């Protein structure tokens, strides 16, 4: 976490948490979800406009990536100064990039250590790594296939609906808040 963020937390310890305004899609892109986007439906619903606006500003994306973390309940958030901004996940908390040599990195370009590989009933591939659980980016399926074919990685079957419970993450922290304002 950035030092400036830690200082802000100390200076303003009681800033309310924010829900519904930030999303991470299945390709590792960040989305800002204003009130109009939220009114279109849940982030992962696939409804037109529900995702919001994809962030393009490189420095903002880097800042989010550096200050992205998880709470004790498995809800992922971006610590924006003194405010915790909970993240709506389209799929998983991480989106892994796989190189043909088998090196794995996060959507934030941090290299991680491969641990296990999974595939669900839809054919979606996931990796457990030293930094946690996540979906393999769709553009990297060929590199994943090569690692499996060369017997570097074995694949375990999983059921997609079991993933959040099994790997301890919450896809929609906002949905779990009963009666709370956004």
Buried (B, 14 or more C-beta within 10 A) or exposed (E): EEEEBEEBBEEEEEBEBBBBBBBBBBBBBBBBBEEEBBEBBBBBEEEEEBBBEEBEEEEEBEBBBBBBEBEEEBBBBBBBBBBBBBBBBBBBBBBBBBEEEBEBBBBBEBEBEBBEBBBBEEEBBBBBBEBBBBBBBEEBBEBBEBBBEEEEBEBEEBEEEEBBEEBBBBBBBBBEBEEEEE
